[in-house]
Amino acid sequence: MRVLFMCTANSCRSILSEAMFNHLAPAGFEAVSSGSFPKGQVLPRSLSTLQQAAISIDGLHSKGNDAFEGNPPDIVITVCDKAASETCPVYFGPALKAHWGLVDPSDVTGDKALIDAAFRSTLAHIKQRCEAFLELPFHRLSRDELKHELDRIGTL
């Protein structure tokens, strides 16, 4: 199963989601990420947060929709923060779609400790959702049931 995490810049939340999902995922599951307006680079704090959590950063880079060209995803999960009036990317393919909104830790201001805590908190939130996703009984769920479960996970 191939999962696409989408956000606007593909420099923080979608990158953290891609890395965490791949860190936790068993064989047969893979995540990629993309942005509707990719920043072109991953935020250094995103990478350092992953490294501190002992999660591989190999191959992570900010990318657009070419990330899944030729190998479309089965599931698309947007991680932008609608509550902050962000415009979420739209995927027009046949994949199952869900929204797991996350507050952008790169918007946090203050001292280094406060910003680092925001990034760690976001990563922990992503981990909780990825673990819930990977615990789903995929072989027993219809498409509608899977959609319901993905939406539920987005509220965790």
N, C-alpha and C positions, 0 to 999 in steps of 0.2 A: 504494500500500500504506500502510495506516494502522497505526502502532505505538503502543501504550499502555504507558508506563512507570508502574508502580505501587509505592508504598511506603506507609508508615503515615501520616506527617505531610504529605507532599507539600510539603516546604520545603527539601529539600537534594538528596539523591541522585536522586530521580525528576525533579526540576526540572533538575538538571545534565544528566541523560540526555536529557530532552526538548530542551533547548537545543543540546547538542552534536550530537544526531542531526539536528536540523533545519539546523544549520550545515553539516553534511557532506552531507546528502541531496540527490540529484538530483531533478529534477521527477518527480512521481508518487509520491514518498515523503513521509510526514508523521508527526511524532510529537506526542503529547499526553501529559500525565501526570496522575495523580490520587493521592489518598490515601484509605485506609480511614477515617482519623480526621484530616482535613486541619487543619493548624495555623491556617490562615486568613491566613498571611503567609509569604512566602519569606524565608529567613534572609538578612540583609544580606550576610554573607560569601559566600553562594552567588552572589549577584548581582555582587559585586565580583570574585570569582574569574572569572566569565564575562566581565566587562568587561575584565579584565586580559588575557584570552586573545583579545580582539577578537571575542567572540561576542555576538550581539544578545540583549538581555534584554527586548525589546519584547513585551508581552503575557503575560509570565510571571506567574503568580499561583497561590497554593495553592488547590486545588480538590478536590472530591470526585468521586463517580462521575457527576455530571452533565456532566463534561468530555467524555464520549463519547456522551451520550444523543442518540439520533437519528442518530448516525453511528458505529456500532460499529467497534471495531478489528479488523484482520485478525490481529494478533499482540499478545499481552500478555506483557510482561516484568516480573517482580517484581525489585526491587533491594534488598530488605531483607536483613539479615545473619542468616541462620539460625544461623550459628556463635555469634552473640551472643544466641541464644534470642529473637530478635525474632519476633513473629507477623506473617507475611506476609499481605497482603490476598488475597482470593480473587475471581477473576472467573468468573462462571457462564455467560457466553456461549459461543458456538461457536468463538471465536478459538483459534488455536494458542497454547499457553502455554509459557513458558520462565522459568527463574530465573537471574539474573545477580547474585548476592549481592555487596554492597559494604559494607565497613566504613564506618560513619557518621563522617565527618570532624568533624561537630559534637559528637561525644563526646570529641574530643581536648582535653586540657587542657594548659596550659603557657603559654609566652609567645606573643606574636603571630606570630613567625616560625615556630614549631612548628605552630601551628594553620593558618596560611596554607599551609605546606608540605603538610599533610594534605589540604587542599581541592584544591591543585594536583595532588597525587598521585591523588586520586580522579577528578578531571577527566581526567587522562591515561589512567587505566585505562578510563574510559568511552569515551574517544576510540578507544583500541585496539579495544575491542569493537564500537563502531559502525562503524569502518572494516572490520573483518572481516565484519560483517553485510552492509554495502553491497557487498562484493566477491563475495558469493555469486551463483552462476548461477541465479537464481530461476526462469527459464524452463525449466531442465532438472531441477529438483528436485521430487520427489513431496512430498506433505505429510509423510510419515514421514521422508524424507531431510532436509527443511527442519527438522523438529523435532530430528533428530539434530545438525544443524549448529548450531542455536540453543543446544542443550545444551552442545555443544563450546565454543562461543564463551563461554559462561558460566563456563568453567574457565580462560580466558586470564587 
